[in-house]
Amino acid sequence: MTNEKENSGDVSRKSFRFQYAAPVDIVRGTERHSFGTMINVSRGGAAFRAYAPLQMGAAYEIHIRGLGSYPVTVVRRFNGECYAARFDVEEAVKRRIDKALAALFGAENQGATEKTRFSA
């Protein structure tokens, strides 16, 4: 597991991204559609490598070891087998994600997802 922090510097980014190399399962319906490895995660979504192709715009559920399971929509494909997905959750769940990220990456980063938010 990597616990380094990163942010692309792109001012359109709404949330701070944490590098997080953890296993993921991508589920559709009741079956595991794919599996892979996290690249990074934020309160708004995740980037990951998936070993079976995913459909752009499709809804899946992603199971992230150490963070939980969340409904997502695939919004982008990059570097061949890597995908970016948006968490399809309400603000209360995003706050729980903030707390889980703070717990994973240490107390010194608590609130980092809020402090580094950029205005779009």
ABEGO torsion letter per residue (X at the ends): XBABBBBAGBAABABBBBBBBBBBBBBBEABBABBEBBABBBAAEBBBBBABBBBBGBBBBBBBBGAEBBBBBBABBBGGABBBBBBBBBAAAAAAAAAAAAAAAEAAABGAAAAABBBX
